Amino acid sequence: MAIRDWPAGERPREKLLERGPAALSDAELLAIFLRTGSQGLSAVDLARELLAAFGGLRPLLASPRDAFCRHRGLGAAKYTQLQATLEMARRHLDEELARGEALTSPTLTRRYLRARLRDREHEVFACLFLDNRHRVIACEELFRGTIDGASVYPREVVKAALRHNAAAVIFGHNHPSGVGEPSRADERLTERLQAALALVDIRVLDHLVIGDGEPVSFAERGLL
């Protein structure tokens, strides 16, 4: 049965308008993106098939172009549309952070760094530079490494913070393994960075480790 023949309350678009996007399943959200089905499948059926093939929404969204376009119902046009949608979401988070208000929401910081770092194949060390009212000045990816580590140099972090005239910083780095638990090396690095920045009166507010689950906060763990 085509989706247009479903009861109104079960159609993904109508359901979204009536109850909001959070009420939809992954398959229903993906069906809205797909717009049409394929060879006897409704858009929702096709969405379910794709989610099963890729192993979920996240691996589908993060899949490389060749793997994405290989499946029926998808192709280069859908891939470019998806990449544009994902980039708009990233830029929306950028604007939320950079709109000039004080950064008082740990949830927003987590969302932003998770969206920016979680699906990277290599370890990336990023820094949010803040002014004395905790407003975001800039976010930079300072170091990139391998699948299991990145070399971080405190001297370069200090130089970047001074260049931005930052009063405080928040660090974030990802673990490509998906395990968000900080290592002892992460703790030692944070101690070194905190000591180096303290010499120029710049405070380290937090260090977030991004894995598959919720980011782990050094501040909440009492490690700062």
C-alpha positions as CSV (number, residue, x, y, z in Angstrom):
1,M,0.0,0.0,0.0
2,A,1.3,3.4,-0.9
3,I,2.0,5.9,1.9
4,R,-0.7,8.3,0.5
5,D,-3.3,5.5,1.3
6,W,-2.2,5.2,4.9
7,P,-4.3,6.8,7.7
8,A,-3.2,10.4,8.1
9,G,-1.8,9.9,11.6
10,E,0.6,7.2,10.3
11,R,2.0,9.1,7.3
12,P,5.5,10.3,8.2
13,R,5.1,13.9,7.0
14,E,1.7,14.4,8.6
15,K,3.0,12.8,11.8
16,L,6.0,15.2,11.9
17,L,3.8,18.2,11.4
18,E,1.4,17.1,14.1
19,R,3.7,15.7,16.7
20,G,7.2,17.0,15.9
21,P,10.3,15.2,14.4
22,A,11.2,13.5,17.7
23,A,8.0,11.4,17.4
24,L,9.3,9.7,14.3
25,S,11.3,6.5,14.0
26,D,14.6,6.4,12.2
27,A,12.8,4.7,9.3
28,E,10.1,7.4,9.1
29,L,12.7,10.2,9.2
30,L,14.7,8.5,6.4
31,A,11.5,8.0,4.4
32,I,10.8,11.7,4.4
33,F,14.4,12.3,3.1
34,L,14.0,9.6,0.4
35,R,10.5,10.9,-0.6
36,T,9.7,7.9,-2.8
37,G,10.1,4.1,-2.6
38,S,11.4,1.6,-5.1
39,Q,10.1,-1.4,-7.0
40,G,7.0,-2.1,-5.0
41,L,8.3,-0.8,-1.7
42,S,7.0,2.3,0.0
43,A,9.5,4.9,1.2
44,V,9.2,3.6,4.7
45,D,9.8,0.0,3.6
46,L,12.8,1.1,1.6
47,A,14.1,3.1,4.6
48,R,13.8,0.0,6.8
49,E,15.7,-2.0,4.2
50,L,18.5,0.5,4.0
51,L,18.8,0.8,7.8
52,A,19.1,-3.0,8.0
53,A,21.7,-3.1,5.2
54,F,23.9,-0.4,6.7
55,G,23.4,-1.4,10.4
56,G,21.5,1.8,11.5
57,L,21.1,5.5,10.8
58,R,24.5,6.6,11.9
59,P,26.5,4.3,9.6
60,L,24.2,5.1,6.7
61,L,24.8,8.8,7.2
62,A,28.5,8.3,7.6
63,S,29.0,5.9,4.7
64,P,31.3,6.8,1.8
65,R,29.9,7.8,-1.5
66,D,30.6,4.4,-3.3
67,A,28.9,2.4,-0.5
68,F,26.0,4.8,-0.3
69,C,25.3,4.9,-4.0
70,R,25.5,1.1,-4.4
71,H,22.1,0.5,-2.8
72,R,18.8,0.7,-4.7
73,G,16.8,3.8,-4.0
74,L,20.0,5.8,-3.6
75,G,22.5,7.4,-5.9
76,A,24.6,10.4,-6.6
77,A,21.7,12.9,-6.3
78,K,20.6,11.5,-2.9
79,Y,24.2,11.5,-1.7
80,T,24.7,15.2,-2.6
81,Q,21.4,16.0,-1.0
82,L,22.4,14.1,2.2
83,Q,25.8,15.8,2.4
84,A,24.2,19.2,2.0
85,T,21.7,18.4,4.8
86,L,24.5,17.2,7.1
87,E,26.6,20.3,6.4
88,M,23.6,22.6,7.1
89,A,23.2,20.8,10.5
90,R,26.9,21.4,11.3
91,R,26.6,25.0,10.3
92,H,23.5,25.4,12.4
93,L,25.4,24.2,15.4
94,D,28.3,26.5,14.5
95,E,25.9,29.5,14.5
96,E,24.4,28.4,17.8
97,L,27.8,28.5,19.4
98,A,29.0,31.7,17.7
99,R,25.9,33.9,18.1
100,G,27.6,36.0,20.8
101,E,25.9,34.6,23.9
102,A,27.8,33.2,26.8
103,L,28.4,29.5,26.5
104,T,26.4,28.3,29.6
105,S,25.0,25.0,28.2
106,P,27.2,21.9,28.6
107,T,24.6,20.1,26.4
108,L,25.2,22.4,23.4
109,T,28.9,22.0,23.8
110,R,28.5,18.2,23.8
111,R,26.2,18.3,20.8
112,Y,28.6,20.5,18.8
113,L,31.8,18.5,19.5
114,R,30.0,15.2,19.0
115,A,28.6,16.3,15.6
116,R,32.0,17.6,14.6
117,L,34.3,14.8,15.8
118,R,32.4,11.5,16.5
119,D,32.5,10.0,13.0
120,R,36.1,10.9,12.2
121,E,38.2,7.9,11.1
122,H,41.3,9.4,12.8
123,E,41.8,11.0,16.1
124,V,41.3,14.8,16.0
125,F,42.1,17.3,18.9
126,A,39.9,20.4,18.8
127,C,39.7,23.5,20.9
128,L,36.9,26.0,21.6
129,F,38.4,29.4,22.4
130,L,36.3,31.6,24.7
131,D,36.4,35.2,25.8
132,N,36.2,36.3,29.5
133,R,32.4,36.1,29.4
134,H,32.6,32.5,28.0
135,R,31.4,33.6,24.5
136,V,32.8,31.5,21.7
137,I,35.6,33.2,19.7
138,A,36.5,30.3,17.4
139,C,36.7,26.5,17.2
140,E,39.8,25.0,15.6
141,E,40.9,21.5,14.9
142,L,44.5,21.8,16.1
143,F,45.9,18.3,15.6
144,R,45.1,15.2,13.6
145,G,46.6,11.8,14.2
146,T,46.0,8.1,13.5
147,I,43.3,5.7,14.4
148,D,44.6,5.4,18.0
149,G,46.2,8.7,18.9
150,A,47.2,12.2,18.0
151,S,50.3,14.2,19.0
152,V,49.3,17.3,20.9
153,Y,51.9,20.1,21.6
154,P,51.1,22.4,24.5
155,R,53.3,25.2,23.0
156,E,51.1,25.2,19.8
157,V,47.9,25.2,21.9
158,V,49.2,28.2,23.9
159,K,50.1,30.1,20.7
160,A,46.6,29.5,19.2
161,A,44.9,30.6,22.4
162,L,47.0,33.8,22.5
163,R,46.4,34.4,18.8
164,H,42.6,34.4,19.5
165,N,43.1,36.4,22.7
166,A,41.2,33.7,24.6
167,A,40.5,33.9,28.3
168,A,39.4,30.3,28.5
169,V,39.3,27.1,26.4
170,I,37.4,23.8,26.1
171,F,39.2,20.9,24.6
172,G,37.6,18.0,22.7
173,H,39.0,14.9,21.0
174,N,37.5,11.7,19.6
175,H,38.3,8.1,20.1
176,P,37.8,6.4,16.7
177,S,37.4,3.1,18.5
178,G,34.1,4.4,19.9
179,V,35.2,3.9,23.5
180,G,34.8,7.3,25.2
181,E,36.6,6.5,28.4
182,P,39.6,8.8,28.9
183,S,43.0,7.1,29.0
184,R,45.8,7.9,31.5
185,A,47.6,9.6,28.6
186,D,44.6,11.8,28.1
187,E,44.7,12.8,31.7
188,R,48.4,13.6,31.7
189,L,48.0,15.6,28.5
190,T,45.2,17.7,30.0
191,E,47.4,18.3,33.1
192,R,50.2,19.6,30.9
193,L,47.9,21.8,28.9
194,Q,46.3,23.2,32.0
195,A,49.7,24.0,33.5
196,A,51.0,25.6,30.3
197,L,47.9,27.8,29.8
198,A,47.8,28.8,33.4
199,L,51.2,30.6,32.9
200,V,49.4,33.0,30.5
201,D,46.2,33.3,32.6
202,I,44.0,31.1,30.4
203,R,41.7,28.7,32.1
204,V,40.8,25.2,30.9
205,L,37.0,24.8,31.5
206,D,36.7,21.2,30.3
207,H,38.0,18.5,28.1
208,L,35.4,16.2,26.4
209,V,36.2,12.8,25.0
210,I,34.0,11.8,22.1
211,G,33.1,8.2,21.6
212,D,29.9,6.3,20.6
213,G,27.9,7.2,23.7
214,E,27.6,10.4,25.6
215,P,30.9,12.5,25.6
216,V,32.9,12.1,28.8
217,S,33.6,15.4,30.6
218,F,36.8,15.9,32.6
219,A,35.2,18.6,34.6
220,E,32.3,16.4,35.7
221,R,34.8,13.6,36.5
222,G,36.7,16.0,38.8
223,L,39.8,15.7,36.6
224,L,40.3,19.5,36.2
